[in-house]
């Protein structure tokens, strides 16, 4: 399989290959701290961002760009969630020996862990090549394993809903009607991702492989109507367990997941897209 970068050819064999890449990583860090840029990706970075942006912002600053707002937004969301969790119906019930409160912590913690992991690895790779510089062509696949595992952790909303089931009576038409709409829209989104977009691009291939940045925009399936379908429609699936099982705790967790993914968009993905593609996309211009 071809390397993610052309310079990786012939360097990925042998158990000590990652060690040979440490000088390259150190040189990349030297650029971040003010030294002369010497990484293989300099020409690509020159193409991706204008001179004024480079002169006014170092890679270290770009690594932390908007993360103070990420932290503030997360603090607001967690505070609101803790306040809402004082409603007795939110903490009623248990499953497999775990209380609803414990399942709620797991559901919220999985979302936070997932998005913090993506920020750390995306930015670390984009500005310092910390993954492919160490692992070469295996770097992106190595990133995808925890990405998928942490993403699956978001489905802890399901046992949360089971633990807290029946704590909030909803009108049948509203309950099943909303659940059906959420399933249909989210299902169409996931179908479109699998058929037209691909899991690699959805998990941030353009942060790892410069060639992915030249792929054409997808305008088929749900992406015919919006290119940011994952954030708009994908997270509707998180609402379904709480609606079907009438669980206020699961609905609360779904609201957190859906709002917090937009924090990721505005604080991490949008600045990254500006750096990679040279423009600041709106909600309908994200990958």
N, C-alpha and C positions, 0 to 999 in steps of 0.2 A: 504494500500500500504506500502511496506517495506520502511524503512528509507534509505537515501543515505548512511548512516554510521550505522553500527550495534549498536553503542553506542547511537543512537537516539531513539531506541525503548522505548516507554513508557514515553518520555519526550516532546511529541509534543502536548499534550492535554491541553486545557484551555487557556484563553486569556493572562495569565501571563507567559506562557512557554518561550517566547523570553527573558523575563527579567531574568529567571533563567540561561540563557546561557551567560550573561555578564561576570561573573567571569571567564568562560572558555576563552572568547575572550581576557580578560585582561591578562590572563596567557600566551596566545599565543603572545600578544604584548610584554610581558616581555622577551620571547625568542628572539624576533626580535631586542630588544634593548640591548641584552647581558646577560639576566638572564638565569637560568637553564631551558631547554625545558621541558614543562609539559603538552603539548596538547595531545589529544588522537591520533593524526595523526603522532606522532613521529616515531613509528615503520615503518609506510608506507613511510615517508620521508627518513628514513634510507635505505630502500630498493631502493628508487628511485635515490639517488645520492651518490656518493662516499665520503669518509671521507675527502679527500683533498679539494674537492669543498666546503664542509660544513665549514671547518676550515678557508677558505680564503674568504668566502662571507657570510654575514648575510642575513636573509630574507629581511630586508629593502633594502639592496643593490641589491638583486635579483629582488625586486619589481620594481626598476628603471633601471634594466639592459637594455642597448641599447636604452633607451628612449631619450638620448641626440641625438643619430643618428636619431631617429624618428622625433624629433623636427627640426633637421637640414634639413632632407629630405623634411619634410612638408613645411618648409620655402622656399626651392628651388622650389618645385612644385607650391606653391601659387605665388611666384614671377614670375615664367614662365607664369602662367595662367593670371596674371594681365597684364603682358607685351603683351601677345597674344590678350587679350581683348581690346586692343587699336585699333585693326582693326575694322573699323566701322561696318562691316557686322556682327560682333559678338554680338553687342548690339542693333541691329535693331529689332523692333517688340514689341508686348505686348500680354498678355492674361489675361482676367478677371480683367483688371485694373492694373495688375502688369507688369512692364517693363521686357524685356529680362534680363537686368542686375540683377534685383531682383530675377528672377527665377534661374539665374546662381549662385547667392549667396546661395540660398536655396539648390540647387543640390550639391554644393561643401560642404556646411555646414553640410548636412545630412551625407556625407561620413566621415567627420572629427568626428562628434558626435558619429557615430556608432563605429568607430575604437577606439576612446578614451574610450568610455564606456566599450568595450570589454577588453581593457588593464586593466582598473581600477578593474573591477570585476573579471576577470580571475586571475590576480596576487593577488588581495586581498583574494580571496578564496584559491588559491593554497598555499599561504604562511601563511595566518592568519585565514582562515576559517571564514571570516567576514559575509558570506551569510548563509551557513548551520549552522554555530555556533549560529546564531541568529534565523533563521527561521526553522532549522531542515530540514526534508524531503521536505518542501515546497520551500526551497531556490533556487533550480535549476529552478523550474517553475517560480518563481518570477523573476529570471534573464532573462528568455526567453521572457517575455512579452515586456520589453523595447527593447530587442535585436531584436525581430520581428518588432516592431513599427519603430525603427530607420532603420532597413533594408528596410522596405517598403518605407521609406523616400527617399531612393536612386532612386526610380522610379519617382521622381520629374524631372528627365531628360526628361520624356515624355511631360509634359506641357512646359518645356523649349524648346523642339524641335518644338512644335506647335507654341509657341510665335515667334520663330526665323525662321520659315519655309521659304524655297525658297530663302535663302540669299546666297546660294552657289550652282551653277549648276554643277552637276556631270554627267559623261557619264553614260547612262542607264545601259550598261552591267556591269560596275564597281559598280554602286549604288546598283542594285538589286542582282547582283552576290555575292557581299560581304555580303549584308544583309541576303541572303539565307544561306550562309555558317555559319554566326554567329548564326542564329536561329537554324540550324540543330545541330551544335556542343553544343551550350548552352542547347538546348532542351534535347539532349542525356545525358548531365551532370545532369540536374535536374531530369530526369527520373531515372538515376542510383542512385542519392542520395535518392530519395523517396523509390525506390524498394530495394536497397541493403545496403545503408549506414544509412539512418535515420536522421531526423532533430536533434535529441538529440545529436548524436555524432558530427554532423556538427557544432553544436553550442557550443561544448566544454564540453561535459559530463565528460571527463576524468579529468577535472580540479576540479570537484565536487565529483565524486564517484570513489573511488579507484578500485572498481570492473570493471569499464569500461576500465581500463588500461590492463585488461587481455583478452579483446575481440579480436578475430582473425582479422587479416587484411582483408580488403575487396578487392577481386581481380576479381570481376565480373562487367559487364557493362563497362563503360568508365574507371573504376579503373583497368581493365585488362591491360590498356596501360599506365596509370599514376595514382598514388595515390594522386596527388595534382591537380586533375581536376578542382576544384572550382576556383582556381586562374588562371589557364591556360585557361580554356574554359568557366567557369560560367560567367565571366565578359564580355564576348563577347556580351552578350545580351544588355549591356549598349550602344553599338555602333549602334544598330538597329534603334532607333528613329531618330538619326541624319542623318543616311544614307538614310532612306526612305523619310524623310521630308527635306532633303538637308539643314540641320541646322548646321552652323559652331560652334555655341555656344554649341549645344548638343554634337557634336563630340569632342569639347574641354573638356567638362565635362566628357565624356566617357574616354578620355585619362587620365584625372586626376584620376578617379575612378580606372581604371585598373592599373595604376602605383602605386597609393597609397596603394592598397591592398597588393602589394608586399613589401611595407615598413612595413606593419603589419606582414607579414610573417617573414621577416628577423629580425625585431626588437622586436617582441612579441612572435609569435607562435614558431619560431625555438628555442629560448632559453628555452621556456616552455617545449617543447618536449624533449630537452636535460635533463632537470631536472626531468621530469616525467619518461622517458624511459631509461635514462642513456646513451644516445648517441646523437650526433648532426646530425640530418637528413639532407639530401640533398633535393632539390626541389621535387624529386620524392618519398621521404620517409615520407613526412608530412601526417598527418591524413586527 
